[in-house]
Every structure is written in structure tokens, then in C-alpha cells.
Amino acid sequence: MDIYSDKSTLEFVTVAAEFCAFVEKAKKFSKKDFVTKLHKMLSLIYLKTTLLTPFSGADSEGEVEAYLSEYEYEYIKRNVSLVLGQSDSYISIFNAASVDEETEQAELSDCVADVYHNLKNFVENYRSLSEESAKASRAELLSDFKEYWGVKLLSLLTAVHHLVYFTDLDEEEFSEETPEAAKNFYSDFVENYHKKI
């Protein structure tokens, strides 16, 4: 099957690319606008991922390139955390497949960054125009969705649902972090990022 003409993949790539662009511009949004749009996009991503059908084993073999660095991951997480402010609280991530194990705890910004990480790597592999890489990346995305980030997305969606319907998002919230501290983080990030490339 040609991944570049598969309708469900094309629809998924469109939604995934839009989500990545949205998260990359997180600090341009007010908290209310960010949370409201995040709520809608997470629902759509979950739906579009479930509509992807696995290719045959031979179609999913290939090299998957990792495009997102640790610095970029931290940058995304930090931007989302700054936008969410006090609402960037810890949530429980419950894995129904392992009931006996303790639930994992993660901040909302951490979960957004994890979903972003998986989608960004797939989108970039797809854009590489290497059909082999795109198919292998799609197979990895679906496997990771089933085992890992799909559960995180649902836990995140539950928390965001609560924020949208039961929290006053217009209410001004002040981060404990000063603007100077945020400025220092960004300059440190840029300096370290340029050292890596």
C-alpha cells in the first residue's frame, strides 16, 4: 500500500502537523485559548489515530529517524508549562493493562510534550518522502500509541476536560517563576541547542 495515497494516513498527518504547529506556538496563546484548542485537538488526534490500520509486516520495516532532540522536548514542555501556569498540575496515568502496578504521575505539560514528540517524529519521517521511513515510522507510532502515548493522551484529555468545564480559565493566575527566570531559561536553551548542532 502507498502511504502517500492512503486516505486515513493523509488525514492523520494533517491533524498531527496542525497539532505540532499549535504546540510550538503555545506561548502566543492565552491560557484559555490554549486549553480550549488543546481539548479539541486531543480528541481529534485520538480519533484519527484509531482510524489508522496497520500495514503488513513487510511494509513496516525500515529505518525510523528521530527528529526531536532532548533540548527541543524540554523547550516544548517548558513553553506549555508557562502557558498553563498553576493548572500544570500532576495527573495520574492509569494503565488498565497493568492494574497491579502503581499509576504513573506526570504534569500536563509533560504529557503534551510526549504526544508532541511521537507526532513530530512521524510527521518529519513522512515529510522526508522516503516511503520506507514513513511506513516504519507509522508502524512505530501505532505500536507506541497502543502501549504508551495513547494512555497518556487519554489521561491528559481527562484533565483538560476538567479545566475546560470546571475551571475559570479567565481568572488571572501568576506563576511563581518571574519573567526574568523565564528569559534566562530561553537564553540557556538556545545556547545549549546551538552547541548540539
PyMOL commands that set and color helices and strands:
alter all, ss='L'
color gray80, all
select helices_A, chain A and resi 7-24+26-28+31-50+57-60+70-87+96-98+108-127+131-166+179-196
alter helices_A, ss='H'
color red, helices_A
select strands_A, chain A and resi 90-93+104-107
alter strands_A, ss='S'
color yellow, strands_A
deselect
rebuild
show_as cartoon
